[in-house]
Amino acid sequence: MSQAFLPTREEAFVRLKDFVPRAGSAYAKSRNFDYGPTERKNVSVLSPYLRHRLIGEDEVVRAVLSKHRISAADKFVQEICWRTYWKGWLEQRPTVWSEYLSELSREKEKAEKYRDSAARYTAAVTGETGITAFDAWSKELVETGYIHNHARMWFASIWIFTLRLPWTLGADFFYRHLLDGDPASNTLSWRWVAGLHTRGKHYVARADNIRHYTDGRFDPSGELNEAPDPLDGPDNPPAVRLRPPMSVPPGEPVVLLVNEDDLTPERWPVNSEQVNGVMLLPADDSYPGLSEQVRAFRSQAIADAAGRAERFFSCPVVRLATAQPNEAVALCRAHSIEKLVTAHVAVGPARNTYDALVAGLAGSGIGAVEVRRDWDSAFWPHARAGFFKVKERMPETLERLGLM
Ligand SMILES: Cc1cc2nc3c(=O)[nH]c(=O)nc-3n(C[C@H](O)[C@H](O)[C@H](O)COP(=O)(O)OP(=O)(O)OC[C@H]3O[C@@H](n4cnc5c(N)ncnc54)[C@H](O)[C@@H]3O)c2cc1C
């Protein structure tokens, strides 16, 4: 499978079909190997598609379980559930995202002030640290928008414990360049590596592990801090209640408001006969410094969703130029519609944009409903503490969802 990430739903299914035969025991045995950017057969490389829901977790799991028993595909399905766990966990602790943003801006100011840390930061993001493995991953990330999971773990660990750079600057570097850049998976994985998610348990990158799992491509012996202490920080905030799922009043005509977090409106839990219009928000650019590659992937993925919506719903489909409420209000008025429906907007930049838009609807007489996918409703309540609860409930939840 080539690394060129075409931002379409069709491409997601091409990748899925190619990967399914290897999603069982082959994946369990080989998934931790990073064989390099031209050899990714041992993983699915589906993350940019899952991130924007060009394909659903349920669709991927259904395809995999139609060819493998759960006992063989357990590892792969668990990895999909890690994504769900991080999403659900951040939904229930949204201040972790705002705290990340505040700490990031403090660290950016500091990095600008101190020449030594600015030089170390620049070397890290340009791949000039002198640690060959780290430098290769840094360049691969910027060039391709993707690096392997194990490389992400090693990279984050070296960033924090060997280069002694602030974790927030590393998470920001990833978020700006990863095509799958996700507020939950990215921020919380960095916190996990640092030892801030599970207090005192940090991830330490070791040279022999890197040598083995890169199949000898890299050997940073003697270059890494292999005995660091975890970072210290405040305890995780207590979990808040999940927003209750809403449903669309039956029979009432609605306009769908689509944002980049969920680009398959044809699969939302909404009766398509009620849909009288579809509006697509532009790619969210409220997070500063997103790479051109990430911006292009997102805006082309939105164009792909617009094309599908046009074919699926027989109604006007509009790509909004801005996330300002006036365009949305005008379209609703033109079609005498009082209800906007969107799929759950996750904590992160898209949530802030959506909340501002909904606040701007006040006084217009137009209401907003947020529907939630069955997958999220089934798993998120278990994502309050560690991953274990999600893993424990995985078989019964998959059964309840009709996936096995
Ligand atoms: C520091 C760090 C930052 C990360 N940042 C992101 C991010 O911004 N966005 C993102 O989607 N993933 C992130 N991950 C998780 C993981 O690295 C990627 O999801 C995975 O590498 C994607 O490649 P793949 O699709 O081939 O994965 P596969 O191994 O084929 O797994 C299938 C799917 O399961 C999910 N998944 C797999 N592993 C994980 C994991 N550890 N955590 C969460 N979901 C997982 C992904 O959706 C992935 O597409 C991060 C991990 C680390 C350690």
The ligand as an SDF file (V2000), in Angstrom:
LIG
                    3D

 53 58  0  0  0  0  0  0  0  0999 V2000
    2.9720   10.1650   21.0670 C   0  0  0  0  0  0  0  0  0  0  0  0
    1.8690    9.5810   20.2420 C   0  0  0  0  0  0  0  0  0  0  0  0
    1.0250   10.4360   19.5100 C   0  0  0  0  0  0  0  0  0  0  0  0
   -0.0440    9.8950   18.7650 C   0  0  0  0  0  0  0  0  0  0  0  0
   -0.8520   10.7590   18.0650 N   0  0  0  0  0  0  0  0  0  0  0  0
   -1.9230   10.2670   17.3870 C   0  0  0  0  0  0  0  0  0  0  0  0
   -2.8160   11.1350   16.6860 C   0  0  0  0  0  0  0  0  0  0  0  0
   -2.6810   12.3610   16.7000 O   0  0  0  0  0  0  0  0  0  0  0  0
   -3.8370   10.5670   15.9990 N   0  0  0  0  0  0  0  0  0  0  0  0
   -4.0420    9.2180   15.9590 C   0  0  0  0  0  0  0  0  0  0  0  0
   -4.9890    8.7590   15.3150 O   0  0  0  0  0  0  0  0  0  0  0  0
   -3.2410    8.3850   16.6420 N   0  0  0  0  0  0  0  0  0  0  0  0
   -2.1810    8.8650   17.3350 C   0  0  0  0  0  0  0  0  0  0  0  0
   -1.3480    7.9900   18.0110 N   0  0  0  0  0  0  0  0  0  0  0  0
   -1.7170    6.5730   18.0640 C   0  0  0  0  0  0  0  0  0  0  0  0
   -1.0700    5.6800   16.9910 C   0  0  0  0  0  0  0  0  0  0  0  0
    0.2850    5.9140   16.9210 O   0  0  0  0  0  0  0  0  0  0  0  0
   -1.6820    5.8700   15.5840 C   0  0  0  0  0  0  0  0  0  0  0  0
   -3.0940    5.8350   15.6550 O   0  0  0  0  0  0  0  0  0  0  0  0
   -1.2230    4.7400   14.6510 C   0  0  0  0  0  0  0  0  0  0  0  0
    0.1730    4.7430   14.5720 O   0  0  0  0  0  0  0  0  0  0  0  0
   -1.8140    4.9200   13.2960 C   0  0  0  0  0  0  0  0  0  0  0  0
   -1.2870    4.0030   12.3730 O   0  0  0  0  0  0  0  0  0  0  0  0
   -2.1800    2.8470   11.7590 P   0  0  0  0  0  0  0  0  0  0  0  0
   -3.4450    3.4110   11.2420 O   0  0  0  0  0  0  0  0  0  0  0  0
   -1.3430    2.0950   10.7920 O   0  0  0  0  0  0  0  0  0  0  0  0
   -2.4690    1.9810   13.0410 O   0  0  0  0  0  0  0  0  0  0  0  0
   -2.9090    0.4460   13.2300 P   0  0  0  0  0  0  0  0  0  0  0  0
   -1.8610   -0.2220   14.0280 O   0  0  0  0  0  0  0  0  0  0  0  0
   -3.2730   -0.1710   11.9550 O   0  0  0  0  0  0  0  0  0  0  0  0
   -4.1880    0.5970   14.1640 O   0  0  0  0  0  0  0  0  0  0  0  0
   -5.5230    0.7490   13.6280 C   0  0  0  0  0  0  0  0  0  0  0  0
   -6.1610    1.9980   14.1730 C   0  0  0  0  0  0  0  0  0  0  0  0
   -6.2860    1.9320   15.5820 O   0  0  0  0  0  0  0  0  0  0  0  0
   -6.0630    3.2170   16.1560 C   0  0  0  0  0  0  0  0  0  0  0  0
   -4.8630    3.1420   17.0020 N   0  0  0  0  0  0  0  0  0  0  0  0
   -3.8160    2.2830   16.8760 C   0  0  0  0  0  0  0  0  0  0  0  0
   -2.9430    2.4560   17.8790 N   0  0  0  0  0  0  0  0  0  0  0  0
   -3.4270    3.4440   18.6420 C   0  0  0  0  0  0  0  0  0  0  0  0
   -2.9870    4.0970   19.8270 C   0  0  0  0  0  0  0  0  0  0  0  0
   -1.8680    3.7380   20.4540 N   0  0  0  0  0  0  0  0  0  0  0  0
   -3.7340    5.1010   20.3320 N   0  0  0  0  0  0  0  0  0  0  0  0
   -4.8940    5.4710   19.7230 C   0  0  0  0  0  0  0  0  0  0  0  0
   -5.3740    4.8820   18.6120 N   0  0  0  0  0  0  0  0  0  0  0  0
   -4.6490    3.9020   18.0770 C   0  0  0  0  0  0  0  0  0  0  0  0
   -5.8500    4.1820   15.0150 C   0  0  0  0  0  0  0  0  0  0  0  0
   -7.0780    4.8010   14.7000 O   0  0  0  0  0  0  0  0  0  0  0  0
   -5.3750    3.2540   13.9070 C   0  0  0  0  0  0  0  0  0  0  0  0
   -5.6490    3.7640   12.6170 O   0  0  0  0  0  0  0  0  0  0  0  0
   -0.2680    8.5080   18.7680 C   0  0  0  0  0  0  0  0  0  0  0  0
    0.5750    7.6730   19.4970 C   0  0  0  0  0  0  0  0  0  0  0  0
    1.6320    8.1960   20.2220 C   0  0  0  0  0  0  0  0  0  0  0  0
    2.5110    7.2670   21.0130 C   0  0  0  0  0  0  0  0  0  0  0  0
  1  2  1  0
  2  3  1  0
  2 52  2  0
  3  4  2  0
  4  5  1  0
  4 50  1  0
  5  6  2  0
  6  7  1  0
  6 13  1  0
  7  8  2  0
  7  9  1  0
  9 10  1  0
 10 11  2  0
 10 12  1  0
 12 13  2  0
 13 14  1  0
 14 15  1  0
 14 50  1  0
 15 16  1  0
 16 17  1  0
 16 18  1  0
 18 19  1  0
 18 20  1  0
 20 21  1  0
 20 22  1  0
 22 23  1  0
 23 24  1  0
 24 25  2  0
 24 26  1  0
 24 27  1  0
 27 28  1  0
 28 29  2  0
 28 30  1  0
 28 31  1  0
 31 32  1  0
 32 33  1  0
 33 34  1  0
 33 48  1  0
 34 35  1  0
 35 36  1  0
 35 46  1  0
 36 37  1  0
 36 45  1  0
 37 38  2  0
 38 39  1  0
 39 40  1  0
 39 45  2  0
 40 41  1  0
 40 42  2  0
 42 43  1  0
 43 44  2  0
 44 45  1  0
 46 47  1  0
 46 48  1  0
 48 49  1  0
 50 51  2  0
 51 52  1  0
 52 53  1  0
M  END
$$$$
